[in-house]
Amino acid sequence: MDITTVTSYRAARTRADLALAPGEVVMAGGTWIMSEPQPHTTGLVDLTTLGWPDVEVSDEGLRIGATCTIARLLAWAEREAPADWTSLALARPSADALLASFKIWNTATVGGNVCQAFAAGAMIAFLSTLDATALVWTPDGGERRIAVADLVVDNAETSLAPGEVLRALEIPRRALTSELGRSGAVVTARVDPDGSSVFVVTAAVRRPRVLRFARIPGAGELRDAVASATDFYTDPLGSADWRRGVSVVLAERLRAGFVREAAA
């Protein structure tokens, strides 16, 4: 896409470079920016030149740099991650859900997918399921943290204020060693070592719906929790009622799988 309104480009080298002039926007991989006209954008500020590490391992868990490409995350998760971080197996099916070629994976960033906040954002599903926290740089030089599931407030809308920049996504160690349920397109789940469980509905709702239970819930309890979401939506791909029904069915498949495994 030729973006004829853009007349300037800056490579950010320090945090001070993230102060935007009127018409400027920050850019990471740029796969969305370059995919359609941007009539209000006159300048691009490149985040990839800040040198943020792609992945960092600590005692607390995993930090993924916002500019880490999807391809790099997959390669690290499958070849370099600690063997007991079993829940990272969710990374590839999440990336596959993008329905994008390897060329997109090699350019599109994890942070960019989150900040676009599309209802079907595959990295949003992955990170929300693993209780990831977004580290956000504020324009006054400070920072704040917010759950990825709360960063997304609607389809294509986040809680990022003007001048705020997503710096990293942090996954706690306890979630990295959890058991995953079978991924079902828009519903993911896990059971933690203490027996508590988390079910996450994405794509069918306008923002991630994270359901937490002290144990594996009963069928009726889970059905009611999933179906009670008020933001299932209708678009050309399906009605709100259809999305609600499919989400209930997929959640029950995950729940039943956990019950079978617990009884084995």
Contacts in CASP RR format, 6 or more apart in sequence:
PFRMAT RR
TARGET T0000
AUTHOR 0000-0000-0000
METHOD contacts of the structure
MODEL  1
MDITTVTSYRAARTRADLALAPGEVVMAGGTWIMSEPQPHTTGLVDLTTL
GWPDVEVSDEGLRIGATCTIARLLAWAEREAPADWTSLALARPSADALLA
SFKIWNTATVGGNVCQAFAAGAMIAFLSTLDATALVWTPDGGERRIAVAD
LVVDNAETSLAPGEVLRALEIPRRALTSELGRSGAVVTARVDPDGSSVFV
VTAAVRRPRVLRFARIPGAGELRDAVASATDFYTDPLGSADWRRGVSVVL
AERLRAGFVREAAA
1 34 0 8 1.000
1 35 0 8 1.000
1 36 0 8 1.000
1 37 0 8 1.000
3 33 0 8 1.000
3 34 0 8 1.000
3 37 0 8 1.000
3 38 0 8 1.000
3 41 0 8 1.000
5 37 0 8 1.000
5 38 0 8 1.000
5 39 0 8 1.000
5 40 0 8 1.000
5 41 0 8 1.000
5 42 0 8 1.000
6 38 0 8 1.000
6 41 0 8 1.000
6 42 0 8 1.000
6 43 0 8 1.000
6 44 0 8 1.000
7 42 0 8 1.000
7 43 0 8 1.000
8 24 0 8 1.000
8 42 0 8 1.000
8 43 0 8 1.000
8 44 0 8 1.000
9 43 0 8 1.000
9 44 0 8 1.000
9 45 0 8 1.000
9 46 0 8 1.000
10 17 0 8 1.000
10 24 0 8 1.000
10 43 0 8 1.000
10 44 0 8 1.000
10 45 0 8 1.000
10 46 0 8 1.000
11 17 0 8 1.000
11 46 0 8 1.000
11 49 0 8 1.000
12 18 0 8 1.000
12 26 0 8 1.000
12 45 0 8 1.000
12 46 0 8 1.000
12 47 0 8 1.000
12 49 0 8 1.000
12 50 0 8 1.000
13 49 0 8 1.000
13 50 0 8 1.000
14 50 0 8 1.000
15 50 0 8 1.000
15 137 0 8 1.000
15 141 0 8 1.000
17 45 0 8 1.000
18 26 0 8 1.000
18 45 0 8 1.000
18 137 0 8 1.000
18 139 0 8 1.000
18 163 0 8 1.000
18 165 0 8 1.000
19 139 0 8 1.000
20 26 0 8 1.000
20 45 0 8 1.000
20 163 0 8 1.000
21 43 0 8 1.000
22 42 0 8 1.000
23 40 0 8 1.000
23 41 0 8 1.000
23 42 0 8 1.000
23 43 0 8 1.000
24 41 0 8 1.000
24 42 0 8 1.000
24 43 0 8 1.000
24 44 0 8 1.000
24 45 0 8 1.000
25 33 0 8 1.000
25 38 0 8 1.000
25 41 0 8 1.000
25 43 0 8 1.000
25 44 0 8 1.000
25 45 0 8 1.000
26 44 0 8 1.000
26 45 0 8 1.000
26 46 0 8 1.000
26 47 0 8 1.000
26 165 0 8 1.000
27 33 0 8 1.000
27 44 0 8 1.000
27 45 0 8 1.000
27 46 0 8 1.000
27 47 0 8 1.000
28 47 0 8 1.000
28 48 0 8 1.000
28 66 0 8 1.000
28 67 0 8 1.000
28 109 0 8 1.000
28 111 0 8 1.000
28 112 0 8 1.000
29 48 0 8 1.000
29 67 0 8 1.000
29 69 0 8 1.000
29 107 0 8 1.000
29 108 0 8 1.000
29 109 0 8 1.000
29 112 0 8 1.000
30 107 0 8 1.000
30 108 0 8 1.000
31 104 0 8 1.000
31 107 0 8 1.000
31 108 0 8 1.000
32 112 0 8 1.000
32 116 0 8 1.000
33 41 0 8 1.000
33 44 0 8 1.000
47 66 0 8 1.000
47 67 0 8 1.000
47 165 0 8 1.000
48 67 0 8 1.000
48 109 0 8 1.000
50 67 0 8 1.000
51 67 0 8 1.000
52 65 0 8 1.000
52 66 0 8 1.000
52 67 0 8 1.000
52 68 0 8 1.000
52 167 0 8 1.000
52 168 0 8 1.000
53 63 0 8 1.000
53 65 0 8 1.000
54 64 0 8 1.000
54 65 0 8 1.000
54 67 0 8 1.000
54 68 0 8 1.000
54 69 0 8 1.000
54 72 0 8 1.000
54 73 0 8 1.000
54 76 0 8 1.000
55 62 0 8 1.000
55 63 0 8 1.000
55 64 0 8 1.000
55 65 0 8 1.000
55 68 0 8 1.000
55 72 0 8 1.000
55 73 0 8 1.000
55 76 0 8 1.000
56 62 0 8 1.000
56 63 0 8 1.000
56 65 0 8 1.000
57 82 0 8 1.000
59 173 0 8 1.000
60 170 0 8 1.000
60 172 0 8 1.000
60 173 0 8 1.000
61 170 0 8 1.000
61 171 0 8 1.000
61 172 0 8 1.000
61 173 0 8 1.000
61 176 0 8 1.000
62 81 0 8 1.000
62 85 0 8 1.000
62 170 0 8 1.000
62 171 0 8 1.000
62 173 0 8 1.000
62 176 0 8 1.000
63 135 0 8 1.000
63 168 0 8 1.000
63 169 0 8 1.000
63 170 0 8 1.000
63 171 0 8 1.000
64 73 0 8 1.000
64 110 0 8 1.000
64 111 0 8 1.000
64 168 0 8 1.000
64 169 0 8 1.000
64 170 0 8 1.000
64 171 0 8 1.000
65 110 0 8 1.000
65 111 0 8 1.000
65 167 0 8 1.000
65 168 0 8 1.000
65 169 0 8 1.000
66 109 0 8 1.000
66 110 0 8 1.000
66 111 0 8 1.000
66 112 0 8 1.000
66 114 0 8 1.000
66 115 0 8 1.000
66 165 0 8 1.000
66 166 0 8 1.000
66 167 0 8 1.000
66 168 0 8 1.000
66 169 0 8 1.000
67 109 0 8 1.000
67 111 0 8 1.000
68 109 0 8 1.000
68 110 0 8 1.000
68 111 0 8 1.000
69 105 0 8 1.000
69 106 0 8 1.000
69 107 0 8 1.000
69 108 0 8 1.000
69 109 0 8 1.000
69 110 0 8 1.000
70 95 0 8 1.000
70 98 0 8 1.000
70 104 0 8 1.000
70 105 0 8 1.000
70 106 0 8 1.000
70 108 0 8 1.000
70 109 0 8 1.000
70 110 0 8 1.000
70 113 0 8 1.000
70 123 0 8 1.000
71 102 0 8 1.000
71 105 0 8 1.000
71 106 0 8 1.000
73 91 0 8 1.000
73 95 0 8 1.000
73 110 0 8 1.000
74 91 0 8 1.000
74 92 0 8 1.000
74 95 0 8 1.000
74 105 0 8 1.000
77 88 0 8 1.000
77 89 0 8 1.000
77 91 0 8 1.000
77 92 0 8 1.000
78 91 0 8 1.000
78 92 0 8 1.000
81 88 0 8 1.000
82 176 0 8 1.000
84 177 0 8 1.000
85 176 0 8 1.000
85 177 0 8 1.000
86 176 0 8 1.000
86 177 0 8 1.000
86 178 0 8 1.000
86 179 0 8 1.000
86 180 0 8 1.000
87 129 0 8 1.000
87 130 0 8 1.000
87 175 0 8 1.000
87 176 0 8 1.000
87 177 0 8 1.000
87 178 0 8 1.000
87 179 0 8 1.000
87 180 0 8 1.000
87 190 0 8 1.000
88 176 0 8 1.000
89 180 0 8 1.000
90 126 0 8 1.000
90 129 0 8 1.000
90 130 0 8 1.000
90 180 0 8 1.000
90 183 0 8 1.000
90 188 0 8 1.000
91 126 0 8 1.000
93 183 0 8 1.000
94 122 0 8 1.000
94 123 0 8 1.000
94 125 0 8 1.000
94 126 0 8 1.000
94 183 0 8 1.000
95 105 0 8 1.000
95 122 0 8 1.000
95 123 0 8 1.000
96 122 0 8 1.000
97 120 0 8 1.000
97 121 0 8 1.000
97 122 0 8 1.000
97 125 0 8 1.000
97 185 0 8 1.000
98 104 0 8 1.000
98 105 0 8 1.000
98 108 0 8 1.000
98 113 0 8 1.000
98 121 0 8 1.000
98 122 0 8 1.000
100 108 0 8 1.000
110 123 0 8 1.000
110 127 0 8 1.000
110 169 0 8 1.000
111 123 0 8 1.000
111 166 0 8 1.000
111 169 0 8 1.000
112 123 0 8 1.000
112 166 0 8 1.000
113 121 0 8 1.000
113 122 0 8 1.000
113 123 0 8 1.000
113 124 0 8 1.000
114 121 0 8 1.000
114 123 0 8 1.000
114 124 0 8 1.000
114 127 0 8 1.000
114 134 0 8 1.000
114 148 0 8 1.000
114 151 0 8 1.000
114 152 0 8 1.000
114 158 0 8 1.000
114 166 0 8 1.000
114 169 0 8 1.000
115 158 0 8 1.000
115 160 0 8 1.000
115 166 0 8 1.000
116 156 0 8 1.000
117 124 0 8 1.000
117 151 0 8 1.000
117 152 0 8 1.000
117 153 0 8 1.000
117 154 0 8 1.000
117 155 0 8 1.000
117 156 0 8 1.000
117 157 0 8 1.000
117 158 0 8 1.000
117 207 0 8 1.000
118 124 0 8 1.000
118 155 0 8 1.000
118 156 0 8 1.000
119 155 0 8 1.000
119 156 0 8 1.000
119 202 0 8 1.000
119 203 0 8 1.000
119 204 0 8 1.000
119 205 0 8 1.000
119 206 0 8 1.000
119 207 0 8 1.000
119 233 0 8 1.000
120 186 0 8 1.000
120 202 0 8 1.000
120 203 0 8 1.000
121 202 0 8 1.000
121 203 0 8 1.000
124 148 0 8 1.000
124 152 0 8 1.000
124 202 0 8 1.000
124 208 0 8 1.000
125 186 0 8 1.000
125 188 0 8 1.000
125 200 0 8 1.000
125 202 0 8 1.000
125 203 0 8 1.000
125 208 0 8 1.000
126 188 0 8 1.000
127 148 0 8 1.000
127 169 0 8 1.000
127 171 0 8 1.000
128 147 0 8 1.000
128 148 0 8 1.000
128 149 0 8 1.000
128 188 0 8 1.000
128 200 0 8 1.000
128 202 0 8 1.000
128 208 0 8 1.000
128 210 0 8 1.000
129 180 0 8 1.000
129 188 0 8 1.000
129 189 0 8 1.000
129 190 0 8 1.000
129 198 0 8 1.000
129 200 0 8 1.000
130 171 0 8 1.000
130 172 0 8 1.000
130 175 0 8 1.000
130 176 0 8 1.000
130 178 0 8 1.000
130 190 0 8 1.000
131 147 0 8 1.000
131 171 0 8 1.000
131 172 0 8 1.000
131 174 0 8 1.000
131 175 0 8 1.000
131 198 0 8 1.000
132 147 0 8 1.000
132 148 0 8 1.000
132 169 0 8 1.000
132 170 0 8 1.000
132 171 0 8 1.000
132 175 0 8 1.000
133 145 0 8 1.000
133 146 0 8 1.000
133 147 0 8 1.000
133 148 0 8 1.000
133 169 0 8 1.000
133 170 0 8 1.000
133 172 0 8 1.000
134 145 0 8 1.000
134 146 0 8 1.000
134 147 0 8 1.000
134 148 0 8 1.000
134 151 0 8 1.000
134 166 0 8 1.000
134 168 0 8 1.000
134 169 0 8 1.000
134 170 0 8 1.000
135 143 0 8 1.000
135 145 0 8 1.000
135 166 0 8 1.000
135 167 0 8 1.000
135 168 0 8 1.000
135 169 0 8 1.000
135 170 0 8 1.000
136 143 0 8 1.000
136 144 0 8 1.000
136 145 0 8 1.000
136 146 0 8 1.000
136 151 0 8 1.000
136 160 0 8 1.000
136 164 0 8 1.000
136 165 0 8 1.000
136 166 0 8 1.000
136 167 0 8 1.000
137 143 0 8 1.000
137 164 0 8 1.000
137 165 0 8 1.000
137 166 0 8 1.000
137 167 0 8 1.000
138 144 0 8 1.000
138 161 0 8 1.000
138 163 0 8 1.000
138 164 0 8 1.000
139 162 0 8 1.000
139 163 0 8 1.000
139 164 0 8 1.000
143 167 0 8 1.000
145 170 0 8 1.000
146 159 0 8 1.000
147 210 0 8 1.000
148 169 0 8 1.000
148 208 0 8 1.000
149 200 0 8 1.000
149 207 0 8 1.000
149 208 0 8 1.000
149 209 0 8 1.000
149 210 0 8 1.000
150 159 0 8 1.000
151 158 0 8 1.000
151 159 0 8 1.000
151 160 0 8 1.000
151 166 0 8 1.000
152 158 0 8 1.000
152 159 0 8 1.000
152 207 0 8 1.000
152 208 0 8 1.000
153 159 0 8 1.000
153 207 0 8 1.000
154 206 0 8 1.000
154 207 0 8 1.000
155 206 0 8 1.000
155 207 0 8 1.000
155 233 0 8 1.000
160 166 0 8 1.000
174 192 0 8 1.000
174 193 0 8 1.000
175 190 0 8 1.000
175 192 0 8 1.000
177 193 0 8 1.000
178 190 0 8 1.000
178 191 0 8 1.000
178 192 0 8 1.000
178 193 0 8 1.000
179 190 0 8 1.000
179 191 0 8 1.000
179 258 0 8 1.000
179 261 0 8 1.000
180 188 0 8 1.000
180 189 0 8 1.000
180 190 0 8 1.000
181 188 0 8 1.000
181 189 0 8 1.000
181 190 0 8 1.000
181 191 0 8 1.000
181 254 0 8 1.000
181 257 0 8 1.000
181 258 0 8 1.000
182 253 0 8 1.000
182 254 0 8 1.000
182 257 0 8 1.000
184 250 0 8 1.000
184 253 0 8 1.000
184 254 0 8 1.000
185 203 0 8 1.000
185 250 0 8 1.000
186 201 0 8 1.000
186 202 0 8 1.000
186 203 0 8 1.000
186 204 0 8 1.000
186 243 0 8 1.000
186 246 0 8 1.000
186 247 0 8 1.000
186 250 0 8 1.000
187 199 0 8 1.000
187 200 0 8 1.000
187 201 0 8 1.000
187 202 0 8 1.000
187 226 0 8 1.000
187 247 0 8 1.000
187 250 0 8 1.000
187 251 0 8 1.000
187 254 0 8 1.000
188 199 0 8 1.000
188 200 0 8 1.000
188 202 0 8 1.000
188 254 0 8 1.000
189 197 0 8 1.000
189 198 0 8 1.000
189 199 0 8 1.000
189 200 0 8 1.000
189 251 0 8 1.000
189 254 0 8 1.000
189 255 0 8 1.000
189 258 0 8 1.000
190 197 0 8 1.000
190 198 0 8 1.000
191 197 0 8 1.000
191 216 0 8 1.000
191 258 0 8 1.000
192 198 0 8 1.000
195 214 0 8 1.000
195 215 0 8 1.000
195 216 0 8 1.000
196 212 0 8 1.000
196 213 0 8 1.000
196 214 0 8 1.000
196 215 0 8 1.000
197 212 0 8 1.000
197 213 0 8 1.000
197 215 0 8 1.000
197 216 0 8 1.000
197 217 0 8 1.000
197 258 0 8 1.000
198 210 0 8 1.000
198 211 0 8 1.000
198 212 0 8 1.000
198 213 0 8 1.000
199 210 0 8 1.000
199 211 0 8 1.000
199 213 0 8 1.000
199 217 0 8 1.000
199 222 0 8 1.000
199 225 0 8 1.000
199 226 0 8 1.000
199 251 0 8 1.000
199 254 0 8 1.000
199 255 0 8 1.000
200 208 0 8 1.000
200 209 0 8 1.000
200 210 0 8 1.000
200 211 0 8 1.000
201 208 0 8 1.000
201 209 0 8 1.000
201 211 0 8 1.000
201 226 0 8 1.000
201 229 0 8 1.000
201 247 0 8 1.000
201 251 0 8 1.000
202 208 0 8 1.000
202 209 0 8 1.000
204 232 0 8 1.000
204 233 0 8 1.000
204 243 0 8 1.000
204 244 0 8 1.000
204 246 0 8 1.000
204 247 0 8 1.000
205 229 0 8 1.000
205 231 0 8 1.000
205 232 0 8 1.000
205 233 0 8 1.000
205 243 0 8 1.000
205 247 0 8 1.000
206 231 0 8 1.000
206 233 0 8 1.000
207 231 0 8 1.000
209 226 0 8 1.000
209 229 0 8 1.000
209 231 0 8 1.000
211 222 0 8 1.000
211 225 0 8 1.000
211 226 0 8 1.000
213 221 0 8 1.000
213 222 0 8 1.000
216 255 0 8 1.000
216 258 0 8 1.000
216 259 0 8 1.000
216 262 0 8 1.000
217 225 0 8 1.000
217 255 0 8 1.000
218 255 0 8 1.000
219 252 0 8 1.000
219 255 0 8 1.000
219 256 0 8 1.000
222 251 0 8 1.000
222 252 0 8 1.000
222 255 0 8 1.000
223 248 0 8 1.000
223 251 0 8 1.000
223 252 0 8 1.000
226 244 0 8 1.000
226 247 0 8 1.000
226 248 0 8 1.000
226 251 0 8 1.000
227 244 0 8 1.000
227 245 0 8 1.000
227 247 0 8 1.000
227 248 0 8 1.000
229 244 0 8 1.000
229 247 0 8 1.000
232 240 0 8 1.000
232 241 0 8 1.000
232 243 0 8 1.000
232 244 0 8 1.000
232 247 0 8 1.000
233 240 0 8 1.000
233 243 0 8 1.000
234 240 0 8 1.000
234 243 0 8 1.000
END
